[in-house]
Amino acid sequence: MLRSLAVGSQCYRVSMHVPQPCPPELVDSWLRLAATVEDLFGPMPDLRRHVHKAITRGTAQVVIKDDTVVGGMLLSGPSKPQYIHWLAVHPAFRGQGVGSALLEAALAHWPSGEIAVVTFPASRVGGQAARYLYQRHGFISQGATDPAPDGSPRELFVLTR
């Protein structure tokens, strides 16, 4: 949800979605979110394990609406390269600032250095929104990278600061 905020003569659009660490009791809700994007992401058989691992190390972020995960993000662990391993927004909440709020949380988590993410190539139907989100936040395509487990093409995006 975006609201307008007037400060002096300037008007800003402010996201009302606040990412927070994912509590363990919302893992099933996260997996329901994942099911809504599986046609785009491909199979994610180990996602439950990855979410639990990220919760334990404090690198699983969610946006919650009415006790439901509407956006989720998995970040790399401490002492590892800064990498967004997974980011998704429920289709009903796209275009409302959820993805931007999650990316801003990643930027706050890592205040300096490069951040990498693998996303969809321009040719992937349905993947344009993700590409646009990363580009709006300063990520630049580095070209093709290893394909997804199902063999579909992927592209590496990097934010350099």
MARBA-3410 file (N, C-alpha, C, O; in Angstrom, 1 decimal):
161
0.8,-1.2,0.0,0.0,0.0,0.0,0.9,1.2,0.0,1.8,1.3,0.8 ~ 0.6,2.2,-0.9,1.4,3.4,-0.9,0.5,4.5,-0.4,-0.7,4.6,-0.8 ~ 1.0,5.4,0.4,0.3,6.6,0.8,1.1,7.8,0.4,2.3,7.7,0.3 ~ 0.4,8.9,0.3,1.1,10.2,0.0,1.5,10.8,1.3,0.6,10.9,2.2 ~ 2.6,11.4,1.4,3.1,12.1,2.5,3.6,13.5,2.1,4.5,13.6,1.3
2.9,14.5,2.6,3.3,15.9,2.2,4.3,16.4,3.3,4.1,16.4,4.5 ~ 5.5,16.9,2.8,6.5,17.5,3.6,6.8,18.8,3.0,7.5,18.9,2.0 ~ 6.4,19.9,3.6,6.6,21.2,3.0,5.8,21.2,1.7,4.6,20.9,1.7 ~ 6.4,21.6,0.7,5.8,21.7,-0.6,6.0,20.4,-1.4,5.5,20.3,-2.6 ~ 6.7,19.4,-0.9,7.0,18.2,-1.6,6.0,17.1,-1.2,5.6,17.0,0.0
5.6,16.2,-2.1,4.8,15.1,-1.8,5.5,13.8,-2.2,6.0,13.7,-3.3 ~ 5.6,12.9,-1.2,6.3,11.6,-1.4,5.3,10.5,-1.3,4.3,10.5,-0.6 ~ 5.6,9.4,-2.1,4.9,8.2,-2.0,5.6,7.3,-1.0,6.8,7.0,-1.2 ~ 5.0,6.8,0.0,5.6,6.1,1.1,5.0,4.7,1.2,3.7,4.6,1.3 ~ 5.8,3.7,1.2,5.3,2.3,1.4,4.9,2.1,2.8,5.6,2.5,3.7
3.7,1.5,3.0,3.2,1.2,4.3,3.6,-0.2,4.7,3.1,-0.7,5.7 ~ 4.3,-0.9,3.8,4.7,-2.3,4.1,6.1,-2.3,4.8,7.0,-1.7,4.3 ~ 6.1,-2.9,5.9,7.4,-2.9,6.7,7.9,-4.4,6.8,7.2,-5.2,7.5 ~ 9.0,-4.7,6.1,9.5,-6.0,6.3,10.0,-6.3,7.7,10.4,-5.4,8.5 ~ 9.9,-7.5,8.1,10.3,-7.9,9.5,10.9,-9.3,9.4,10.6,-10.1,8.4
11.7,-9.7,10.4,12.2,-11.1,10.4,11.0,-12.1,10.4,10.0,-11.8,11.1 ~ 11.1,-13.1,9.7,10.1,-14.1,9.6,10.0,-15.0,10.9,11.0,-15.6,11.2 ~ 8.9,-15.0,11.5,8.7,-15.9,12.7,8.5,-17.3,12.2,7.9,-17.5,11.1 ~ 9.0,-18.3,12.9,8.8,-19.7,12.5,7.4,-20.1,12.2,7.1,-21.0,11.3 ~ 6.4,-19.6,12.9,5.0,-20.0,12.7,4.5,-19.5,11.3,3.3,-19.9,11.0
5.2,-18.7,10.6,4.7,-18.3,9.3,5.4,-19.0,8.1,5.2,-18.6,7.0 ~ 6.1,-20.1,8.4,6.8,-20.8,7.3,5.7,-21.4,6.3,5.9,-21.3,5.1 ~ 4.6,-21.9,6.8,3.6,-22.5,5.9,3.0,-21.4,5.1,2.7,-21.6,3.9 ~ 2.8,-20.2,5.6,2.3,-19.1,4.8,3.3,-18.7,3.8,2.9,-18.4,2.6 ~ 4.6,-18.7,4.1,5.6,-18.4,3.1,5.6,-19.4,2.0,5.7,-19.0,0.8
5.4,-20.7,2.3,5.3,-21.7,1.3,4.1,-21.5,0.4,4.1,-21.9,-0.8 ~ 3.0,-21.0,1.0,1.8,-20.7,0.1,2.1,-19.6,-0.8,1.7,-19.6,-2.0 ~ 2.9,-18.6,-0.4,3.3,-17.5,-1.3,4.2,-18.1,-2.4,4.0,-17.8,-3.6 ~ 5.1,-19.0,-2.1,6.0,-19.7,-3.1,5.1,-20.4,-4.1,5.5,-20.4,-5.3 ~ 4.0,-21.0,-3.7,3.2,-21.7,-4.6,2.6,-20.8,-5.7,2.3,-21.2,-6.8
2.4,-19.5,-5.3,1.8,-18.6,-6.3,2.8,-18.1,-7.3,2.4,-17.6,-8.4 ~ 4.1,-18.4,-7.1,5.1,-18.0,-8.1,5.9,-19.2,-8.7,6.8,-19.0,-9.5 ~ 5.4,-20.4,-8.3,6.2,-21.6,-8.8,6.2,-21.7,-10.3,7.1,-22.2,-10.9 ~ 5.1,-21.2,-11.0,5.1,-21.3,-12.5,6.2,-20.4,-13.1,6.6,-20.7,-14.2 ~ 6.6,-19.4,-12.4,7.6,-18.5,-12.8,9.0,-18.9,-12.3,10.0,-19.0,-13.1
9.1,-19.3,-11.1,10.4,-19.7,-10.5,10.8,-21.1,-10.8,12.0,-21.4,-10.9 ~ 9.8,-21.9,-11.1,10.2,-23.4,-11.2,10.1,-24.1,-9.9,9.8,-23.4,-8.9 ~ 10.3,-25.4,-9.9,10.1,-26.2,-8.6,11.1,-25.7,-7.6,12.3,-25.3,-7.9 ~ 10.7,-25.7,-6.3,11.5,-25.2,-5.2,11.4,-26.3,-4.1,10.9,-26.0,-3.0 ~ 11.9,-27.5,-4.3,11.7,-28.6,-3.4,12.4,-28.4,-2.0,11.9,-28.9,-1.0
13.4,-27.6,-1.9,14.1,-27.4,-0.7,13.8,-26.1,0.0,14.5,-25.7,1.0 ~ 12.8,-25.4,-0.4,12.5,-24.1,0.1,12.2,-24.1,1.6,12.7,-23.2,2.3 ~ 11.4,-25.0,2.1,11.1,-25.1,3.5,12.4,-25.1,4.3,12.6,-24.4,5.3 ~ 13.4,-25.9,3.9,14.6,-26.1,4.6,15.4,-24.7,4.6,16.0,-24.3,5.6 ~ 15.4,-24.1,3.4,16.1,-22.8,3.3,15.5,-21.7,4.1,16.2,-20.9,4.7
14.2,-21.7,4.1,13.5,-20.7,5.0,13.8,-20.9,6.4,14.1,-19.9,7.1 ~ 13.7,-22.2,6.9,14.1,-22.4,8.3,15.5,-22.0,8.6,15.8,-21.4,9.7 ~ 16.4,-22.3,7.7,17.8,-22.0,8.0,18.0,-20.5,8.0,18.7,-19.9,8.9 ~ 17.3,-19.7,7.1,17.4,-18.3,7.1,16.8,-17.7,8.4,17.2,-16.7,8.9 ~ 15.7,-18.3,8.8,15.0,-17.8,10.1,16.0,-17.9,11.2,16.1,-17.0,12.0
16.7,-19.1,11.3,17.6,-19.3,12.4,18.8,-18.3,12.4,19.2,-17.8,13.5 ~ 19.3,-17.9,11.2,20.4,-17.0,11.2,19.9,-15.5,11.0,20.7,-14.6,11.0 ~ 18.6,-15.3,11.0,18.1,-13.9,10.9,18.1,-13.3,9.6,18.2,-12.0,9.5 ~ 18.1,-14.0,8.5,18.1,-13.5,7.2,16.9,-13.8,6.3,17.0,-13.7,5.1 ~ 15.8,-14.1,7.0,14.5,-14.3,6.3,13.6,-13.1,6.6,13.3,-12.9,7.8
13.3,-12.3,5.6,12.4,-11.1,5.8,11.1,-11.4,5.2,11.0,-11.9,4.1 ~ 10.0,-10.9,5.8,8.7,-11.0,5.2,7.9,-9.7,5.4,8.2,-8.9,6.3 ~ 7.0,-9.5,4.5,5.9,-8.5,4.7,4.6,-9.2,4.9,4.3,-10.2,4.2 ~ 3.9,-8.9,6.0,2.8,-9.6,6.4,1.5,-8.7,6.3,1.6,-7.5,6.6 ~ 0.5,-9.3,5.8,-0.8,-8.6,5.7,-1.9,-9.6,6.3,-2.0,-10.6,5.7
-2.5,-9.2,7.4,-3.6,-10.0,8.0,-3.0,-11.4,8.3,-3.7,-12.4,7.9 ~ -1.9,-11.5,8.9,-1.3,-12.8,9.3,-0.9,-13.7,8.1,-0.7,-14.9,8.3 ~ -0.7,-13.1,6.9,-0.3,-13.8,5.7,0.9,-13.2,5.1,1.0,-12.0,5.0 ~ 1.9,-14.1,4.7,3.1,-13.6,4.1,2.7,-13.2,2.7,2.3,-14.0,1.9 ~ 2.8,-11.9,2.4,2.5,-11.4,1.0,3.8,-11.1,0.2,3.8,-10.8,-1.0
5.0,-11.1,0.9,6.3,-10.9,0.3,7.3,-11.5,1.2,7.2,-11.5,2.4 ~ 8.3,-12.1,0.6,9.4,-12.8,1.3,10.7,-12.6,0.6,10.8,-12.5,-0.6 ~ 11.8,-12.7,1.4,13.1,-12.5,0.9,14.1,-13.3,1.8,14.0,-13.3,3.0 ~ 15.0,-14.0,1.1,16.0,-14.8,1.8,17.4,-14.1,1.4,17.7,-14.0,0.2 ~ 18.2,-13.8,2.4,19.5,-13.2,2.2,20.6,-14.2,2.6,20.4,-15.1,3.4
21.7,-14.0,2.0,22.9,-14.8,2.4,23.3,-14.6,3.8,22.9,-13.6,4.4 ~ 23.9,-15.6,4.4,24.3,-15.5,5.8,25.5,-14.6,6.0,26.2,-14.1,5.1 ~ 25.8,-14.5,7.3,27.0,-13.7,7.7,28.3,-14.2,7.1,28.4,-15.4,6.9 ~ 29.2,-13.4,6.8,30.5,-13.7,6.3,30.5,-14.4,4.9,31.4,-15.1,4.5 ~ 29.4,-14.1,4.2,29.3,-14.7,2.8,29.1,-13.5,1.9,28.7,-12.4,2.4
29.3,-13.7,0.6,29.0,-12.6,-0.3,27.5,-12.1,-0.2,26.7,-13.0,0.1 ~ 27.3,-10.9,-0.4,25.9,-10.3,-0.2,25.1,-10.7,-1.4,25.3,-10.2,-2.5 ~ 24.1,-11.6,-1.1,23.4,-12.2,-2.2,21.9,-12.3,-1.8,21.6,-12.8,-0.7 ~ 21.0,-11.9,-2.6,19.6,-12.1,-2.4,19.2,-13.4,-3.0,19.2,-13.6,-4.2 ~ 19.0,-14.4,-2.2,18.7,-15.8,-2.7,17.3,-16.0,-3.2,17.1,-16.8,-4.1
16.4,-15.3,-2.7,15.0,-15.5,-3.1,14.2,-14.2,-2.7,14.3,-13.7,-1.6 ~ 13.4,-13.8,-3.6,12.5,-12.6,-3.3,11.2,-12.8,-4.2,11.3,-13.0,-5.4 ~ 10.1,-12.8,-3.5,8.8,-12.9,-4.2,7.7,-12.1,-3.5,7.8,-11.8,-2.3 ~ 6.8,-11.6,-4.3,5.7,-10.9,-3.9,4.4,-11.6,-4.4,4.4,-11.9,-5.6 ~ 3.4,-11.7,-3.6,2.2,-12.4,-4.0,1.6,-11.5,-5.1,1.6,-10.3,-5.1
1.1,-12.2,-6.2,0.6,-11.5,-7.3,-0.5,-10.4,-7.0,-0.5,-9.4,-7.6 ~ -1.3,-10.6,-6.0,-2.3,-9.7,-5.6,-1.7,-8.4,-4.9,-2.4,-7.4,-4.8 ~ -0.5,-8.4,-4.5,0.2,-7.3,-3.8,1.3,-6.6,-4.7,2.0,-5.8,-4.2 ~ 1.4,-7.0,-5.9,2.4,-6.4,-6.8,2.0,-5.0,-7.1,0.8,-4.7,-7.2 ~ 3.0,-4.1,-7.3,2.7,-2.7,-7.6,2.3,-1.9,-6.5,1.9,-0.8,-6.6
2.4,-2.4,-5.2,2.0,-1.7,-4.0,3.2,-1.4,-3.1,3.0,-1.0,-2.0 ~ 4.4,-1.6,-3.6,5.6,-1.2,-2.8,6.2,-2.4,-1.9,7.1,-2.1,-1.2 ~ 5.6,-3.6,-2.0,6.1,-4.7,-1.2,7.5,-5.1,-1.6,8.4,-5.2,-0.8 ~ 7.7,-5.2,-2.9,9.1,-5.6,-3.4,10.1,-4.5,-3.1,11.2,-4.8,-2.7 ~ 9.7,-3.3,-3.3,10.6,-2.2,-2.9,11.0,-2.1,-1.4,12.1,-1.9,-1.1
10.0,-2.4,-0.6,10.2,-2.4,0.8,11.2,-3.5,1.2,12.1,-3.4,2.0 ~ 11.0,-4.7,0.6,12.0,-5.8,0.8,13.4,-5.4,0.3,14.4,-5.7,1.1 ~ 13.5,-4.9,-0.8,14.8,-4.5,-1.3,15.5,-3.4,-0.4,16.7,-3.5,-0.2 ~ 14.7,-2.5,0.1,15.2,-1.5,1.0,15.7,-2.1,2.3,16.7,-1.6,2.9 ~ 15.0,-3.2,2.7,15.5,-3.9,3.9,16.8,-4.6,3.6,17.7,-4.6,4.5
17.0,-5.1,2.4,18.3,-5.7,2.1,19.4,-4.6,2.1,20.5,-4.9,2.5 ~ 19.1,-3.4,1.5,20.1,-2.4,1.5,20.4,-1.9,2.9,21.6,-1.6,3.2 ~ 19.4,-1.9,3.8,19.7,-1.6,5.2,20.5,-2.7,5.9,21.4,-2.4,6.8 ~ 20.2,-3.9,5.6,21.0,-5.1,6.1,22.4,-5.0,5.7,23.3,-5.3,6.5 ~ 22.7,-4.6,4.5,24.0,-4.5,3.9,24.3,-3.0,3.5,24.0,-2.7,2.4
24.7,-2.2,4.4,24.8,-0.7,4.0,25.9,-0.4,3.0,26.0,0.7,2.5 ~ 26.8,-1.3,2.7,27.8,-1.0,1.7,28.2,-2.3,1.0,27.8,-3.4,1.4 ~ 28.9,-2.1,-0.1,29.3,-3.3,-0.9,28.3,-3.7,-1.9,27.2,-3.2,-2.0 ~ 28.8,-4.6,-2.8,27.9,-5.1,-3.9,26.9,-6.1,-3.3,27.1,-6.8,-2.3 ~ 25.7,-6.1,-4.0,24.7,-7.0,-3.7,24.3,-7.7,-5.0,24.1,-7.0,-6.0
24.2,-9.0,-5.0,23.9,-9.7,-6.3,22.6,-10.4,-6.1,22.1,-10.8,-5.0 ~ 21.9,-10.6,-7.2,20.6,-11.4,-7.3,20.5,-12.0,-8.7,20.9,-11.4,-9.7 ~ 20.0,-13.2,-8.7,19.7,-13.8,-10.0,18.2,-13.7,-10.3,17.4,-14.0,-9.4 ~ 17.9,-13.3,-11.5,16.5,-13.1,-11.8,16.3,-13.6,-13.3,17.1,-14.3,-13.8 ~ 15.2,-13.2,-13.8,14.7,-13.7,-15.1,15.3,-12.9,-16.2,15.5,-11.7,-16.1
15.6,-13.5,-17.4,16.0,-12.7,-18.6,14.8,-11.9,-19.1,13.7,-12.2,-18.8 ~ 15.1,-11.0,-20.0,14.1,-10.1,-20.6,13.1,-10.9,-21.3,11.9,-10.5,-21.5 ~ 13.5,-12.1,-21.9,12.6,-12.9,-22.7,11.6,-13.7,-21.9,10.6,-14.3,-22.4 ~ 11.7,-13.7,-20.5,10.9,-14.6,-19.7,9.5,-13.9,-19.4,9.5,-12.9,-18.8 ~ 8.5,-14.4,-20.0,7.1,-13.9,-19.8,6.8,-13.9,-18.3,7.0,-15.0,-17.7
6.4,-12.8,-17.7,6.1,-12.8,-16.3,7.3,-12.3,-15.5,7.1,-12.0,-14.3 ~ 8.5,-12.3,-16.0,9.6,-11.9,-15.2,10.0,-10.4,-15.3,11.0,-10.0,-14.7 ~ 9.3,-9.7,-16.2,9.7,-8.3,-16.4,9.5,-7.4,-15.1,10.3,-6.5,-14.9 ~ 8.5,-7.7,-14.3,8.3,-6.9,-13.1,9.5,-7.1,-12.1,9.9,-6.1,-11.5 ~ 10.1,-8.3,-12.0,11.2,-8.4,-11.2,12.4,-7.7,-11.7,13.1,-7.0,-10.9
12.7,-7.8,-13.0,13.8,-7.1,-13.6,13.6,-5.5,-13.4,14.6,-4.9,-13.0 ~ 12.4,-5.0,-13.6,12.2,-3.6,-13.4,12.4,-3.2,-12.0,12.9,-2.1,-11.7 ~ 12.0,-4.0,-11.0,12.2,-3.7,-9.6,13.7,-3.6,-9.3,14.1,-2.6,-8.7 ~ 14.5,-4.5,-9.8,15.9,-4.4,-9.5,16.5,-3.2,-10.2,17.4,-2.6,-9.6 ~ 16.2,-3.0,-11.4,16.7,-1.9,-12.2,16.4,-0.5,-11.5,17.2,0.4,-11.4
15.1,-0.4,-11.0,14.7,0.8,-10.3,15.6,1.1,-9.1,15.7,2.2,-8.7 ~ 16.1,0.0,-8.5,16.9,0.2,-7.3,18.4,0.2,-7.6,19.2,0.1,-6.7 ~ 18.8,0.3,-8.9,20.2,0.5,-9.2,20.9,-0.8,-9.6,22.1,-0.7,-9.9 ~ 20.3,-1.9,-9.6,20.9,-3.1,-10.0,21.1,-3.1,-11.5,20.3,-2.6,-12.3 ~ 22.3,-3.6,-12.0,22.6,-3.7,-13.4,22.8,-5.1,-13.8,23.5,-5.9,-13.2
22.3,-5.4,-15.0,22.4,-6.8,-15.5,23.9,-7.0,-15.8,24.6,-6.2,-16.4 ~ 24.4,-8.2,-15.4,25.7,-8.7,-15.8,25.7,-9.8,-16.9,26.7,-10.3,-17.2 ~ 24.5,-10.0,-17.4,24.3,-11.0,-18.4,23.9,-12.4,-17.8,23.6,-12.5,-16.7 ~ 23.8,-13.3,-18.7,23.4,-14.7,-18.4,24.3,-15.3,-17.3,25.5,-15.1,-17.3 ~ 23.6,-16.2,-16.5,24.3,-16.9,-15.5,23.8,-18.4,-15.6,23.1,-18.7,-16.5
24.2,-19.2,-14.6,23.8,-20.6,-14.6,22.3,-20.7,-14.6,21.6,-19.8,-14.0 ~ 21.7,-21.6,-15.4,20.3,-21.7,-15.4,19.7,-22.2,-14.1,20.4,-22.7,-13.2 ~ 18.4,-22.0,-14.0,17.7,-22.5,-12.8,17.7,-24.1,-12.8,18.0,-24.7,-13.8 ~ 17.4,-24.7,-11.7,17.4,-26.2,-11.6,16.5,-26.8,-12.7,16.8,-28.0,-13.1 ~ 15.5,-26.1,-13.1,14.6,-26.7,-14.2,15.1,-26.5,-15.6,14.5,-26.8,-16.6
16.3,-25.8,-15.7,16.9,-25.5,-17.0,16.6,-24.2,-17.6,17.1,-23.8,-18.6 ~ 15.6,-23.5,-17.0,15.2,-22.2,-17.5,16.3,-21.1,-17.3,17.1,-21.2,-16.3 ~ 16.5,-20.2,-18.3,17.6,-19.3,-18.2,17.4,-18.3,-17.1,16.3,-17.9,-16.7 ~ 18.5,-17.8,-16.6,18.6,-16.8,-15.5,19.6,-15.7,-15.9,20.5,-16.0,-16.7 ~ 19.5,-14.6,-15.2,20.4,-13.5,-15.5,20.9,-12.9,-14.1,20.1,-12.8,-13.2
22.1,-12.5,-14.0,22.7,-12.0,-12.8,22.6,-10.4,-12.8,23.0,-9.8,-13.8 ~ 22.1,-9.9,-11.7,22.0,-8.4,-11.6,22.8,-8.1,-10.3,22.8,-8.8,-9.3 ~ 23.6,-7.0,-10.4,24.5,-6.6,-9.3,24.2,-5.1,-9.0,24.1,-4.3,-9.9 ~ 24.2,-4.8,-7.7,24.1,-3.4,-7.3,25.5,-3.1,-6.7,26.0,-3.7,-5.8 ~ 26.2,-2.1,-7.3,27.5,-1.7,-6.9,27.4,-0.4,-6.2,26.9,0.6,-6.8
28.0,-0.3,-5.0,27.9,1.0,-4.2,29.3,1.3,-3.7,29.5,2.3,-3.0
END
